[in-house]
């Protein structure tokens, strides 16, 4: 039985069978001198978790999808040689599971309603009917291990090995094999845009939700309007609602922008458009950065996802930059200035 307590600025999960030794919910720091105080604070998107205040705890890691694929290949090297089937834990676990199944030329299955389902045919099996002798059940991450606990309770999996690409240090015992440890806090590219984090995040549009306009089409006229209408989606926010979208697009393109967002099912509460009259004024203005920062600071957001490196300040009294991959280059966490 674990209890959540706070000691010396850290929120701990203290286990009664470990002499009150605890692990910080965020930075995984351990302590043997935990006192019985109830945590009253929250970390972004998680109830009952307190940011510990350590330097390493104030910086989250951004994990791009390409890293997930790369680290899945490291996982393959650790799998038993007699594996004859791959089972992906829906939904994010299907990403590494498909890589493993394709690389090792093995059948791919998933779990649906506590049953085994073939990804190819959709037919439901148990392991005996499918002729599977030793399966590997794969998830992308194991954070607290609740999903793996559920997997372990399923009766349709009599002979299997559990695996994941990333595991938090405190959950290593929840999985048989993993590729790499991944301490909290962290953000995962493949599910960030439909996670609970988006409700406290501000997003740029061009370069994040859709590609940047090509310079040859940035004519503040027909070509630009065509881009606003036909731009493909890069990241979609559909399962949750973004707090605010902050864009340097001119205000006269609000109707076209709102129409594109609606057609593509992107949910948001507020849309902040540029104050300039035309494209020439915007390009001449050296305060585009300040415009975006002001919109961000006036919001209740804790994060800002921005595509332009030049617009992402490298140092500020109230903002800190997390480097990201090329598709979504920066995450700016909004911190309280001290």
Secondary structure, DSSP 8 states (H G I E B T S, - for coil): -EEEEEETTEEEEEEGGGTT-EEETTT--EES-----B----BTTBTT------GGGG--EEE-HHHHHHHHHHHHTTS-TT--EEEE-TTTHHHHHHHHHHHHT-EEEEEETTEEEETTT--EE-HHHHT-SSEEEEEEEESSSHHHHHHHT-TT-SSEEEEEEEE-GGGGGG-SEEEEE--SSEEEHHHHTTSGGGGGEEE-SBTTTB----GGG-SSSHHHHHHHHH--BSS---SS-EEEEEEEEEGGGHHHHHHHHHHTT--EEEEEEE--SSHHHHHH-TTHHHHHHHHHHTSS-SEEEE--GGGS-S--SSEEEEE--SSS-EEEEE----
